[in-house]
Amino acid sequence: MAEVERQVREVMAEVLEVDARRIGEEFARGDAPSWDSLNHLRLVAAIEEAFGVRFTMREVGEMESYAAIRRLLAARIASA
């Protein structure tokens, strides 16, 4: 799971243009000025592509933090 967490941080850092070291358990949408609605969709698409998964619209709406993304991704990977 550590590898998954590292990869999620890298994807988030690239899309949101932040240092991956800033992305921790408490990192949320308000912590990155670039995390607007367009970059939110880009972030979801990048995570889906990186991990070969698809999220529902409800899940996309819940992805407001690193912790939420990690939780939803773990559930999606476990069900694959």
mmCIF file of the N, C-alpha and C atoms, coordinates in Angstrom:
data_MODEL
# 
_entry.id   MODEL 
# 
loop_
_atom_site.group_PDB 
_atom_site.id 
_atom_site.type_symbol 
_atom_site.label_atom_id 
_atom_site.label_alt_id 
_atom_site.label_comp_id 
_atom_site.label_asym_id 
_atom_site.label_entity_id 
_atom_site.label_seq_id 
_atom_site.pdbx_PDB_ins_code 
_atom_site.Cartn_x 
_atom_site.Cartn_y 
_atom_site.Cartn_z 
_atom_site.occupancy 
_atom_site.B_iso_or_equiv 
_atom_site.pdbx_formal_charge 
_atom_site.auth_seq_id 
_atom_site.auth_comp_id 
_atom_site.auth_asym_id 
_atom_site.auth_atom_id 
_atom_site.pdbx_PDB_model_num 
ATOM 1   N N  . MET A 1 1  ? 0.818   -1.201 0.000   1.00 0.00 ? 1  MET A N  1 
ATOM 2   C CA . MET A 1 1  ? 0.000   0.000  0.000   1.00 0.00 ? 1  MET A CA 1 
ATOM 3   C C  . MET A 1 1  ? 0.859   1.261  0.000   1.00 0.00 ? 1  MET A C  1 
ATOM 4   N N  . ALA A 1 2  ? 2.065   1.184  0.531   1.00 0.00 ? 2  ALA A N  1 
ATOM 5   C CA . ALA A 1 2  ? 2.957   2.345  0.541   1.00 0.00 ? 2  ALA A CA 1 
ATOM 6   C C  . ALA A 1 2  ? 3.260   2.819  -0.876  1.00 0.00 ? 2  ALA A C  1 
ATOM 7   N N  . GLU A 1 3  ? 3.385   1.892  -1.797  1.00 0.00 ? 3  GLU A N  1 
ATOM 8   C CA . GLU A 1 3  ? 3.644   2.252  -3.194  1.00 0.00 ? 3  GLU A CA 1 
ATOM 9   C C  . GLU A 1 3  ? 2.448   2.986  -3.793  1.00 0.00 ? 3  GLU A C  1 
ATOM 10  N N  . VAL A 1 4  ? 1.251   2.533  -3.468  1.00 0.00 ? 4  VAL A N  1 
ATOM 11  C CA . VAL A 1 4  ? 0.028   3.191  -3.943  1.00 0.00 ? 4  VAL A CA 1 
ATOM 12  C C  . VAL A 1 4  ? -0.029  4.615  -3.394  1.00 0.00 ? 4  VAL A C  1 
ATOM 13  N N  . GLU A 1 5  ? 0.250   4.779  -2.113  1.00 0.00 ? 5  GLU A N  1 
ATOM 14  C CA . GLU A 1 5  ? 0.227   6.108  -1.504  1.00 0.00 ? 5  GLU A CA 1 
ATOM 15  C C  . GLU A 1 5  ? 1.246   7.031  -2.154  1.00 0.00 ? 5  GLU A C  1 
ATOM 16  N N  . ARG A 1 6  ? 2.432   6.516  -2.419  1.00 0.00 ? 6  ARG A N  1 
ATOM 17  C CA . ARG A 1 6  ? 3.472   7.322  -3.078  1.00 0.00 ? 6  ARG A CA 1 
ATOM 18  C C  . ARG A 1 6  ? 3.002   7.754  -4.462  1.00 0.00 ? 6  ARG A C  1 
ATOM 19  N N  . GLN A 1 7  ? 2.399   6.823  -5.201  1.00 0.00 ? 7  GLN A N  1 
ATOM 20  C CA . GLN A 1 7  ? 1.953   7.132  -6.550  1.00 0.00 ? 7  GLN A CA 1 
ATOM 21  C C  . GLN A 1 7  ? 0.797   8.141  -6.536  1.00 0.00 ? 7  GLN A C  1 
ATOM 22  N N  . VAL A 1 8  ? -0.111  8.014  -5.570  1.00 0.00 ? 8  VAL A N  1 
ATOM 23  C CA . VAL A 1 8  ? -1.209  8.982  -5.454  1.00 0.00 ? 8  VAL A CA 1 
ATOM 24  C C  . VAL A 1 8  ? -0.636  10.369 -5.192  1.00 0.00 ? 8  VAL A C  1 
ATOM 25  N N  . ARG A 1 9  ? 0.328   10.462 -4.291  1.00 0.00 ? 9  ARG A N  1 
ATOM 26  C CA . ARG A 1 9  ? 0.961   11.759 -4.000  1.00 0.00 ? 9  ARG A CA 1 
ATOM 27  C C  . ARG A 1 9  ? 1.619   12.337 -5.256  1.00 0.00 ? 9  ARG A C  1 
ATOM 28  N N  . GLU A 1 10 ? 2.290   11.500 -6.015  1.00 0.00 ? 10 GLU A N  1 
ATOM 29  C CA . GLU A 1 10 ? 2.954   11.974 -7.236  1.00 0.00 ? 10 GLU A CA 1 
ATOM 30  C C  . GLU A 1 10 ? 1.940   12.497 -8.249  1.00 0.00 ? 10 GLU A C  1 
ATOM 31  N N  . VAL A 1 11 ? 0.846   11.769 -8.436  1.00 0.00 ? 11 VAL A N  1 
ATOM 32  C CA . VAL A 1 11 ? -0.190  12.204 -9.373  1.00 0.00 ? 11 VAL A CA 1 
ATOM 33  C C  . VAL A 1 11 ? -0.798  13.522 -8.903  1.00 0.00 ? 11 VAL A C  1 
ATOM 34  N N  . MET A 1 12 ? -1.124  13.600 -7.613  1.00 0.00 ? 12 MET A N  1 
ATOM 35  C CA . MET A 1 12 ? -1.701  14.832 -7.081  1.00 0.00 ? 12 MET A CA 1 
ATOM 36  C C  . MET A 1 12 ? -0.726  15.996 -7.240  1.00 0.00 ? 12 MET A C  1 
ATOM 37  N N  . ALA A 1 13 ? 0.538   15.773 -6.930  1.00 0.00 ? 13 ALA A N  1 
ATOM 38  C CA . ALA A 1 13 ? 1.543   16.832 -7.028  1.00 0.00 ? 13 ALA A CA 1 
ATOM 39  C C  . ALA A 1 13 ? 1.664   17.337 -8.458  1.00 0.00 ? 13 ALA A C  1 
ATOM 40  N N  . GLU A 1 14 ? 1.651   16.416 -9.400  1.00 0.00 ? 14 GLU A N  1 
ATOM 41  C CA . GLU A 1 14 ? 1.789   16.819 -10.806 1.00 0.00 ? 14 GLU A CA 1 
ATOM 42  C C  . GLU A 1 14 ? 0.575   17.620 -11.277 1.00 0.00 ? 14 GLU A C  1 
ATOM 43  N N  . VAL A 1 15 ? -0.611  17.106 -11.026 1.00 0.00 ? 15 VAL A N  1 
ATOM 44  C CA . VAL A 1 15 ? -1.830  17.771 -11.500 1.00 0.00 ? 15 VAL A CA 1 
ATOM 45  C C  . VAL A 1 15 ? -2.043  19.108 -10.796 1.00 0.00 ? 15 VAL A C  1 
ATOM 46  N N  . LEU A 1 16 ? -1.804  19.129 -9.479  1.00 0.00 ? 16 LEU A N  1 
ATOM 47  C CA . LEU A 1 16 ? -2.082  20.336 -8.696  1.00 0.00 ? 16 LEU A CA 1 
ATOM 48  C C  . LEU A 1 16 ? -0.897  21.291 -8.605  1.00 0.00 ? 16 LEU A C  1 
ATOM 49  N N  . GLU A 1 17 ? 0.241   20.875 -9.170  1.00 0.00 ? 17 GLU A N  1 
ATOM 50  C CA . GLU A 1 17 ? 1.455   21.689 -9.191  1.00 0.00 ? 17 GLU A CA 1 
ATOM 51  C C  . GLU A 1 17 ? 1.882   22.091 -7.783  1.00 0.00 ? 17 GLU A C  1 
ATOM 52  N N  . VAL A 1 18 ? 1.976   21.081 -6.900  1.00 0.00 ? 18 VAL A N  1 
ATOM 53  C CA . VAL A 1 18 ? 2.469   21.284 -5.544  1.00 0.00 ? 18 VAL A CA 1 
ATOM 54  C C  . VAL A 1 18 ? 3.582   20.278 -5.279  1.00 0.00 ? 18 VAL A C  1 
ATOM 55  N N  . ASP A 1 19 ? 4.370   20.545 -4.269  1.00 0.00 ? 19 ASP A N  1 
ATOM 56  C CA . ASP A 1 19 ? 5.430   19.632 -3.860  1.00 0.00 ? 19 ASP A CA 1 
ATOM 57  C C  . ASP A 1 19 ? 4.783   18.401 -3.223  1.00 0.00 ? 19 ASP A C  1 
ATOM 58  N N  . ALA A 1 20 ? 5.150   17.215 -3.685  1.00 0.00 ? 20 ALA A N  1 
ATOM 59  C CA . ALA A 1 20 ? 4.571   15.969 -3.166  1.00 0.00 ? 20 ALA A CA 1 
ATOM 60  C C  . ALA A 1 20 ? 4.764   15.836 -1.664  1.00 0.00 ? 20 ALA A C  1 
ATOM 61  N N  . ARG A 1 21 ? 5.814   16.446 -1.129  1.00 0.00 ? 21 ARG A N  1 
ATOM 62  C CA . ARG A 1 21 ? 6.063   16.367 0.314   1.00 0.00 ? 21 ARG A CA 1 
ATOM 63  C C  . ARG A 1 21 ? 5.012   17.119 1.127   1.00 0.00 ? 21 ARG A C  1 
ATOM 64  N N  . ARG A 1 22 ? 4.289   18.037 0.492   1.00 0.00 ? 22 ARG A N  1 
ATOM 65  C CA . ARG A 1 22 ? 3.210   18.768 1.174   1.00 0.00 ? 22 ARG A CA 1 
ATOM 66  C C  . ARG A 1 22 ? 1.959   17.914 1.339   1.00 0.00 ? 22 ARG A C  1 
ATOM 67  N N  . ILE A 1 23 ? 1.862   16.853 0.557   1.00 0.00 ? 23 ILE A N  1 
ATOM 68  C CA . ILE A 1 23 ? 0.648   16.048 0.533   1.00 0.00 ? 23 ILE A CA 1 
ATOM 69  C C  . ILE A 1 23 ? 0.722   14.975 1.604   1.00 0.00 ? 23 ILE A C  1 
ATOM 70  N N  . GLY A 1 24 ? -0.054  15.200 2.652   1.00 0.00 ? 24 GLY A N  1 
ATOM 71  C CA . GLY A 1 24 ? -0.120  14.262 3.765   1.00 0.00 ? 24 GLY A CA 1 
ATOM 72  C C  . GLY A 1 24 ? -1.565  13.979 4.106   1.00 0.00 ? 24 GLY A C  1 
ATOM 73  N N  . GLU A 1 25 ? -1.774  13.316 5.199   1.00 0.00 ? 25 GLU A N  1 
ATOM 74  C CA . GLU A 1 25 ? -3.103  12.876 5.624   1.00 0.00 ? 25 GLU A CA 1 
ATOM 75  C C  . GLU A 1 25 ? -4.114  14.013 5.684   1.00 0.00 ? 25 GLU A C  1 
ATOM 76  N N  . GLU A 1 26 ? -3.667  15.211 6.059   1.00 0.00 ? 26 GLU A N  1 
ATOM 77  C CA . GLU A 1 26 ? -4.580  16.346 6.224   1.00 0.00 ? 26 GLU A CA 1 
ATOM 78  C C  . GLU A 1 26 ? -4.733  17.204 4.958   1.00 0.00 ? 26 GLU A C  1 
ATOM 79  N N  . PHE A 1 27 ? -3.993  16.898 3.914   1.00 0.00 ? 27 PHE A N  1 
ATOM 80  C CA . PHE A 1 27 ? -4.015  17.705 2.685   1.00 0.00 ? 27 PHE A CA 1 
ATOM 81  C C  . PHE A 1 27 ? -5.406  17.615 2.048   1.00 0.00 ? 27 PHE A C  1 
ATOM 82  N N  . ALA A 1 28 ? -5.992  18.786 1.795   1.00 0.00 ? 28 ALA A N  1 
ATOM 83  C CA . ALA A 1 28 ? -7.345  18.834 1.237   1.00 0.00 ? 28 ALA A CA 1 
ATOM 84  C C  . ALA A 1 28 ? -7.440  19.919 0.170   1.00 0.00 ? 28 ALA A C  1 
ATOM 85  N N  . ARG A 1 29 ? -8.586  19.962 -0.462  1.00 0.00 ? 29 ARG A N  1 
ATOM 86  C CA . ARG A 1 29 ? -8.816  20.864 -1.590  1.00 0.00 ? 29 ARG A CA 1 
ATOM 87  C C  . ARG A 1 29 ? -8.423  22.309 -1.279  1.00 0.00 ? 29 ARG A C  1 
ATOM 88  N N  . GLY A 1 30 ? -8.687  22.790 -0.097  1.00 0.00 ? 30 GLY A N  1 
ATOM 89  C CA . GLY A 1 30 ? -8.367  24.162 0.273   1.00 0.00 ? 30 GLY A CA 1 
ATOM 90  C C  . GLY A 1 30 ? -6.881  24.437 0.438   1.00 0.00 ? 30 GLY A C  1 
ATOM 91  N N  . ASP A 1 31 ? -6.066  23.394 0.464   1.00 0.00 ? 31 ASP A N  1 
ATOM 92  C CA . ASP A 1 31 ? -4.621  23.553 0.653   1.00 0.00 ? 31 ASP A CA 1 
ATOM 93  C C  . ASP A 1 31 ? -3.861  23.822 -0.642  1.00 0.00 ? 31 ASP A C  1 
ATOM 94  N N  . ALA A 1 32 ? -4.534  23.692 -1.767  1.00 0.00 ? 32 ALA A N  1 
ATOM 95  C CA . ALA A 1 32 ? -3.888  23.914 -3.063  1.00 0.00 ? 32 ALA A CA 1 
ATOM 96  C C  . ALA A 1 32 ? -4.742  24.883 -3.874  1.00 0.00 ? 32 ALA A C  1 
ATOM 97  N N  . PRO A 1 33 ? -4.273  26.114 -4.075  1.00 0.00 ? 33 PRO A N  1 
ATOM 98  C CA . PRO A 1 33 ? -5.049  27.093 -4.838  1.00 0.00 ? 33 PRO A CA 1 
ATOM 99  C C  . PRO A 1 33 ? -5.419  26.597 -6.247  1.00 0.00 ? 33 PRO A C  1 
ATOM 100 N N  . SER A 1 34 ? -4.606  25.713 -6.799  1.00 0.00 ? 34 SER A N  1 
ATOM 101 C CA . SER A 1 34 ? -4.870  25.212 -8.147  1.00 0.00 ? 34 SER A CA 1 
ATOM 102 C C  . SER A 1 34 ? -5.942  24.128 -8.180  1.00 0.00 ? 34 SER A C  1 
ATOM 103 N N  . TRP A 1 35 ? -6.412  23.671 -7.007  1.00 0.00 ? 35 TRP A N  1 
ATOM 104 C CA . TRP A 1 35 ? -7.409  22.594 -6.953  1.00 0.00 ? 35 TRP A CA 1 
ATOM 105 C C  . TRP A 1 35 ? -8.795  23.192 -7.182  1.00 0.00 ? 35 TRP A C  1 
ATOM 106 N N  . ASP A 1 36 ? -9.042  23.577 -8.417  1.00 0.00 ? 36 ASP A N  1 
ATOM 107 C CA . ASP A 1 36 ? -10.340 24.108 -8.807  1.00 0.00 ? 36 ASP A CA 1 
ATOM 108 C C  . ASP A 1 36 ? -11.149 22.990 -9.469  1.00 0.00 ? 36 ASP A C  1 
ATOM 109 N N  . SER A 1 37 ? -12.317 23.316 -10.008 1.00 0.00 ? 37 SER A N  1 
ATOM 110 C CA . SER A 1 37 ? -13.189 22.272 -10.564 1.00 0.00 ? 37 SER A CA 1 
ATOM 111 C C  . SER A 1 37 ? -12.553 21.580 -11.770 1.00 0.00 ? 37 SER A C  1 
ATOM 112 N N  . LEU A 1 38 ? -11.857 22.325 -12.614 1.00 0.00 ? 38 LEU A N  1 
ATOM 113 C CA . LEU A 1 38 ? -11.216 21.716 -13.781 1.00 0.00 ? 38 LEU A CA 1 
ATOM 114 C C  . LEU A 1 38 ? -10.085 20.786 -13.346 1.00 0.00 ? 38 LEU A C  1 
ATOM 115 N N  . ASN A 1 39 ? -9.237  21.240 -12.453 1.00 0.00 ? 39 ASN A N  1 
ATOM 116 C CA . ASN A 1 39 ? -8.139  20.387 -11.994 1.00 0.00 ? 39 ASN A CA 1 
ATOM 117 C C  . ASN A 1 39 ? -8.643  19.217 -11.159 1.00 0.00 ? 39 ASN A C  1 
ATOM 118 N N  . HIS A 1 40 ? -9.797  19.363 -10.538 1.00 0.00 ? 40 HIS A N  1 
ATOM 119 C CA . HIS A 1 40 ? -10.389 18.236 -9.816  1.00 0.00 ? 40 HIS A CA 1 
ATOM 120 C C  . HIS A 1 40 ? -10.686 17.111 -10.810 1.00 0.00 ? 40 HIS A C  1 
ATOM 121 N N  . LEU A 1 41 ? -11.294 17.462 -11.928 1.00 0.00 ? 41 LEU A N  1 
ATOM 122 C CA . LEU A 1 41 ? -11.599 16.454 -12.955 1.00 0.00 ? 41 LEU A CA 1 
ATOM 123 C C  . LEU A 1 41 ? -10.323 15.885 -13.564 1.00 0.00 ? 41 LEU A C  1 
ATOM 124 N N  . ARG A 1 42 ? -9.328  16.735 -13.777 1.00 0.00 ? 42 ARG A N  1 
ATOM 125 C CA . ARG A 1 42 ? -8.039  16.251 -14.288 1.00 0.00 ? 42 ARG A CA 1 
ATOM 126 C C  . ARG A 1 42 ? -7.391  15.294 -13.297 1.00 0.00 ? 42 ARG A C  1 
ATOM 127 N N  . LEU A 1 43 ? -7.497  15.609 -12.012 1.00 0.00 ? 43 LEU A N  1 
ATOM 128 C CA . LEU A 1 43 ? -6.928  14.760 -10.967 1.00 0.00 ? 43 LEU A CA 1 
ATOM 129 C C  . LEU A 1 43 ? -7.604  13.391 -10.954 1.00 0.00 ? 43 LEU A C  1 
ATOM 130 N N  . VAL A 1 44 ? -8.925  13.384 -10.992 1.00 0.00 ? 44 VAL A N  1 
ATOM 131 C CA . VAL A 1 44 ? -9.659  12.119 -10.999 1.00 0.00 ? 44 VAL A CA 1 
ATOM 132 C C  . VAL A 1 44 ? -9.271  11.295 -12.222 1.00 0.00 ? 44 VAL A C  1 
ATOM 133 N N  . ALA A 1 45 ? -9.234  11.921 -13.383 1.00 0.00 ? 45 ALA A N  1 
ATOM 134 C CA . ALA A 1 45 ? -8.873  11.203 -14.606 1.00 0.00 ? 45 ALA A CA 1 
ATOM 135 C C  . ALA A 1 45 ? -7.455  10.647 -14.525 1.00 0.00 ? 45 ALA A C  1 
ATOM 136 N N  . ALA A 1 46 ? -6.532  11.415 -13.965 1.00 0.00 ? 46 ALA A N  1 
ATOM 137 C CA . ALA A 1 46 ? -5.145  10.961 -13.845 1.00 0.00 ? 46 ALA A CA 1 
ATOM 138 C C  . ALA A 1 46 ? -5.032  9.770  -12.891 1.00 0.00 ? 46 ALA A C  1 
ATOM 139 N N  . ILE A 1 47 ? -5.786  9.802  -11.800 1.00 0.00 ? 47 ILE A N  1 
ATOM 140 C CA . ILE A 1 47 ? -5.768  8.680  -10.860 1.00 0.00 ? 47 ILE A CA 1 
ATOM 141 C C  . ILE A 1 47 ? -6.404  7.452  -11.495 1.00 0.00 ? 47 ILE A C  1 
ATOM 142 N N  . GLU A 1 48 ? -7.512  7.646  -12.191 1.00 0.00 ? 48 GLU A N  1 
ATOM 143 C CA . GLU A 1 48 ? -8.143  6.520  -12.876 1.00 0.00 ? 48 GLU A CA 1 
ATOM 144 C C  . GLU A 1 48 ? -7.191  5.886  -13.884 1.00 0.00 ? 48 GLU A C  1 
ATOM 145 N N  . GLU A 1 49 ? -6.496  6.709  -14.632 1.00 0.00 ? 49 GLU A N  1 
ATOM 146 C CA . GLU A 1 49 ? -5.548  6.194  -15.625 1.00 0.00 ? 49 GLU A CA 1 
ATOM 147 C C  . GLU A 1 49 ? -4.359  5.495  -14.970 1.00 0.00 ? 49 GLU A C  1 
ATOM 148 N N  . ALA A 1 50 ? -3.823  6.097  -13.937 1.00 0.00 ? 50 ALA A N  1 
ATOM 149 C CA . ALA A 1 50 ? -2.643  5.536  -13.275 1.00 0.00 ? 50 ALA A CA 1 
ATOM 150 C C  . ALA A 1 50 ? -2.920  4.173  -12.644 1.00 0.00 ? 50 ALA A C  1 
ATOM 151 N N  . PHE A 1 51 ? -4.149  3.979  -12.151 1.00 0.00 ? 51 PHE A N  1 
ATOM 152 C CA . PHE A 1 51 ? -4.467  2.753  -11.429 1.00 0.00 ? 51 PHE A CA 1 
ATOM 153 C C  . PHE A 1 51 ? -5.415  1.826  -12.177 1.00 0.00 ? 51 PHE A C  1 
ATOM 154 N N  . GLY A 1 52 ? -5.865  2.240  -13.358 1.00 0.00 ? 52 GLY A N  1 
ATOM 155 C CA . GLY A 1 52 ? -6.752  1.386  -14.153 1.00 0.00 ? 52 GLY A CA 1 
ATOM 156 C C  . GLY A 1 52 ? -8.099  1.148  -13.487 1.00 0.00 ? 52 GLY A C  1 
ATOM 157 N N  . VAL A 1 53 ? -8.646  2.188  -12.869 1.00 0.00 ? 53 VAL A N  1 
ATOM 158 C CA . VAL A 1 53 ? -9.934  2.087  -12.188 1.00 0.00 ? 53 VAL A CA 1 
ATOM 159 C C  . VAL A 1 53 ? -10.870 3.171  -12.714 1.00 0.00 ? 53 VAL A C  1 
ATOM 160 N N  . ARG A 1 54 ? -12.157 3.057  -12.356 1.00 0.00 ? 54 ARG A N  1 
ATOM 161 C CA . ARG A 1 54 ? -13.140 4.087  -12.671 1.00 0.00 ? 54 ARG A CA 1 
ATOM 162 C C  . ARG A 1 54 ? -13.938 4.378  -11.413 1.00 0.00 ? 54 ARG A C  1 
ATOM 163 N N  . PHE A 1 55 ? -14.224 5.646  -11.176 1.00 0.00 ? 55 PHE A N  1 
ATOM 164 C CA . PHE A 1 55 ? -14.995 6.064  -10.019 1.00 0.00 ? 55 PHE A CA 1 
ATOM 165 C C  . PHE A 1 55 ? -16.384 6.503  -10.446 1.00 0.00 ? 55 PHE A C  1 
ATOM 166 N N  . THR A 1 56 ? -17.342 6.351  -9.545  1.00 0.00 ? 56 THR A N  1 
ATOM 167 C CA . THR A 1 56 ? -18.699 6.826  -9.801  1.00 0.00 ? 56 THR A CA 1 
ATOM 168 C C  . THR A 1 56 ? -18.731 8.342  -9.601  1.00 0.00 ? 56 THR A C  1 
ATOM 169 N N  . MET A 1 57 ? -19.797 8.966  -10.055 1.00 0.00 ? 57 MET A N  1 
ATOM 170 C CA . MET A 1 57 ? -19.930 10.416 -9.865  1.00 0.00 ? 57 MET A CA 1 
ATOM 171 C C  . MET A 1 57 ? -19.997 10.757 -8.381  1.00 0.00 ? 57 MET A C  1 
ATOM 172 N N  . ARG A 1 58 ? -20.641 9.915  -7.584  1.00 0.00 ? 58 ARG A N  1 
ATOM 173 C CA . ARG A 1 58 ? -20.692 10.137 -6.138  1.00 0.00 ? 58 ARG A CA 1 
ATOM 174 C C  . ARG A 1 58 ? -19.284 10.122 -5.557  1.00 0.00 ? 58 ARG A C  1 
ATOM 175 N N  . GLU A 1 59 ? -18.479 9.145  -5.964  1.00 0.00 ? 59 GLU A N  1 
ATOM 176 C CA . GLU A 1 59 ? -17.108 9.047  -5.464  1.00 0.00 ? 59 GLU A CA 1 
ATOM 177 C C  . GLU A 1 59 ? -16.276 10.253 -5.900  1.00 0.00 ? 59 GLU A C  1 
ATOM 178 N N  . VAL A 1 60 ? -16.464 10.683 -7.140  1.00 0.00 ? 60 VAL A N  1 
ATOM 179 C CA . VAL A 1 60 ? -15.738 11.859 -7.631  1.00 0.00 ? 60 VAL A CA 1 
ATOM 180 C C  . VAL A 1 60 ? -16.049 13.066 -6.757  1.00 0.00 ? 60 VAL A C  1 
ATOM 181 N N  . GLY A 1 61 ? -17.301 13.208 -6.353  1.00 0.00 ? 61 GLY A N  1 
ATOM 182 C CA . GLY A 1 61 ? -17.700 14.310 -5.484  1.00 0.00 ? 61 GLY A CA 1 
ATOM 183 C C  . GLY A 1 61 ? -17.113 14.224 -4.087  1.00 0.00 ? 61 GLY A C  1 
ATOM 184 N N  . GLU A 1 62 ? -16.780 13.016 -3.648  1.00 0.00 ? 62 GLU A N  1 
ATOM 185 C CA . GLU A 1 62 ? -16.217 12.811 -2.311  1.00 0.00 ? 62 GLU A CA 1 
ATOM 186 C C  . GLU A 1 62 ? -14.708 13.031 -2.273  1.00 0.00 ? 62 GLU A C  1 
ATOM 187 N N  . MET A 1 63 ? -14.061 13.123 -3.404  1.00 0.00 ? 63 MET A N  1 
ATOM 188 C CA . MET A 1 63 ? -12.601 13.189 -3.471  1.00 0.00 ? 63 MET A CA 1 
ATOM 189 C C  . MET A 1 63 ? -12.099 14.597 -3.176  1.00 0.00 ? 63 MET A C  1 
ATOM 190 N N  . GLU A 1 64 ? -12.290 15.041 -1.942  1.00 0.00 ? 64 GLU A N  1 
ATOM 191 C CA . GLU A 1 64 ? -11.946 16.399 -1.545  1.00 0.00 ? 64 GLU A CA 1 
ATOM 192 C C  . GLU A 1 64 ? -10.646 16.489 -0.755  1.00 0.00 ? 64 GLU A C  1 
ATOM 193 N N  . SER A 1 65 ? -9.984  15.331 -0.547  1.00 0.00 ? 65 SER A N  1 
ATOM 194 C CA . SER A 1 65 ? -8.745  15.330 0.232   1.00 0.00 ? 65 SER A CA 1 
ATOM 195 C C  . SER A 1 65 ? -7.900  14.124 -0.168  1.00 0.00 ? 65 SER A C  1 
ATOM 196 N N  . TYR A 1 66 ? -6.634  14.182 0.227   1.00 0.00 ? 66 TYR A N  1 
ATOM 197 C CA . TYR A 1 66 ? -5.751  13.033 -0.004  1.00 0.00 ? 66 TYR A CA 1 
ATOM 198 C C  . TYR A 1 66 ? -6.301  11.803 0.702   1.00 0.00 ? 66 TYR A C  1 
ATOM 199 N N  . ALA A 1 67 ? -6.762  11.954 1.933   1.00 0.00 ? 67 ALA A N  1 
ATOM 200 C CA . ALA A 1 67 ? -7.281  10.821 2.708   1.00 0.00 ? 67 ALA A CA 1 
ATOM 201 C C  . ALA A 1 67 ? -8.496  10.199 2.015   1.00 0.00 ? 67 ALA A C  1 
ATOM 202 N N  . ALA A 1 68 ? -9.398  11.024 1.509   1.00 0.00 ? 68 ALA A N  1 
ATOM 203 C CA . ALA A 1 68 ? -10.591 10.513 0.826   1.00 0.00 ? 68 ALA A CA 1 
ATOM 204 C C  . ALA A 1 68 ? -10.209 9.799  -0.463  1.00 0.00 ? 68 ALA A C  1 
ATOM 205 N N  . ILE A 1 69 ? -9.272  10.381 -1.208  1.00 0.00 ? 69 ILE A N  1 
ATOM 206 C CA . ILE A 1 69 ? -8.826  9.751  -2.449  1.00 0.00 ? 69 ILE A CA 1 
ATOM 207 C C  . ILE A 1 69 ? -8.199  8.401  -2.151  1.00 0.00 ? 69 ILE A C  1 
ATOM 208 N N  . ARG A 1 70 ? -7.342  8.361  -1.143  1.00 0.00 ? 70 ARG A N  1 
ATOM 209 C CA . ARG A 1 70 ? -6.685  7.110  -0.774  1.00 0.00 ? 70 ARG A CA 1 
ATOM 210 C C  . ARG A 1 70 ? -7.702  6.055  -0.355  1.00 0.00 ? 70 ARG A C  1 
ATOM 211 N N  . ARG A 1 71 ? -8.682  6.456  0.446   1.00 0.00 ? 71 ARG A N  1 
ATOM 212 C CA . ARG A 1 71 ? -9.722  5.529  0.911   1.00 0.00 ? 71 ARG A CA 1 
ATOM 213 C C  . ARG A 1 71 ? -10.554 4.987  -0.253  1.00 0.00 ? 71 ARG A C  1 
ATOM 214 N N  . LEU A 1 72 ? -11.001 5.871  -1.132  1.00 0.00 ? 72 LEU A N  1 
ATOM 215 C CA . LEU A 1 72 ? -11.809 5.446  -2.269  1.00 0.00 ? 72 LEU A CA 1 
ATOM 216 C C  . LEU A 1 72 ? -11.012 4.571  -3.233  1.00 0.00 ? 72 LEU A C  1 
ATOM 217 N N  . LEU A 1 73 ? -9.767  4.919  -3.435  1.00 0.00 ? 73 LEU A N  1 
ATOM 218 C CA . LEU A 1 73 ? -8.905  4.133  -4.323  1.00 0.00 ? 73 LEU A CA 1 
ATOM 219 C C  . LEU A 1 73 ? -8.662  2.739  -3.731  1.00 0.00 ? 73 LEU A C  1 
ATOM 220 N N  . ALA A 1 74 ? -8.405  2.668  -2.438  1.00 0.00 ? 74 ALA A N  1 
ATOM 221 C CA . ALA A 1 74 ? -8.177  1.369  -1.788  1.00 0.00 ? 74 ALA A CA 1 
ATOM 222 C C  . ALA A 1 74 ? -9.405  0.468  -1.936  1.00 0.00 ? 74 ALA A C  1 
ATOM 223 N N  . ALA A 1 75 ? -10.586 1.048  -1.771  1.00 0.00 ? 75 ALA A N  1 
ATOM 224 C CA . ALA A 1 75 ? -11.826 0.277  -1.919  1.00 0.00 ? 75 ALA A CA 1 
ATOM 225 C C  . ALA A 1 75 ? -11.991 -0.198 -3.355  1.00 0.00 ? 75 ALA A C  1 
ATOM 226 N N  . ARG A 1 76 ? -11.648 0.656  -4.304  1.00 0.00 ? 76 ARG A N  1 
ATOM 227 C CA . ARG A 1 76 ? -11.795 0.310  -5.722  1.00 0.00 ? 76 ARG A CA 1 
ATOM 228 C C  . ARG A 1 76 ? -10.794 -0.791 -6.103  1.00 0.00 ? 76 ARG A C  1 
ATOM 229 N N  . ILE A 1 77 ? -9.578  -0.681 -5.618  1.00 0.00 ? 77 ILE A N  1 
ATOM 230 C CA . ILE A 1 77 ? -8.551  -1.693 -5.912  1.00 0.00 ? 77 ILE A CA 1 
ATOM 231 C C  . ILE A 1 77 ? -8.943  -3.031 -5.278  1.00 0.00 ? 77 ILE A C  1 
ATOM 232 N N  . ALA A 1 78 ? -9.468  -2.993 -4.060  1.00 0.00 ? 78 ALA A N  1 
ATOM 233 C CA . ALA A 1 78 ? -9.838  -4.217 -3.356  1.00 0.00 ? 78 ALA A CA 1 
ATOM 234 C C  . ALA A 1 78 ? -10.983 -4.952 -4.068  1.00 0.00 ? 78 ALA A C  1 
ATOM 235 N N  . SER A 1 79 ? -11.854 -4.187 -4.728  1.00 0.00 ? 79 SER A N  1 
ATOM 236 C CA . SER A 1 79 ? -12.998 -4.814 -5.399  1.00 0.00 ? 79 SER A CA 1 
ATOM 237 C C  . SER A 1 79 ? -12.667 -5.257 -6.821  1.00 0.00 ? 79 SER A C  1 
ATOM 238 N N  . ALA A 1 80 ? -11.458 -4.951 -7.275  1.00 0.00 ? 80 ALA A N  1 
ATOM 239 C CA . ALA A 1 80 ? -11.082 -5.314 -8.662  1.00 0.00 ? 80 ALA A CA 1 
ATOM 240 C C  . ALA A 1 80 ? -10.653 -6.765 -8.752  1.00 0.00 ? 80 ALA A C  1 
# 
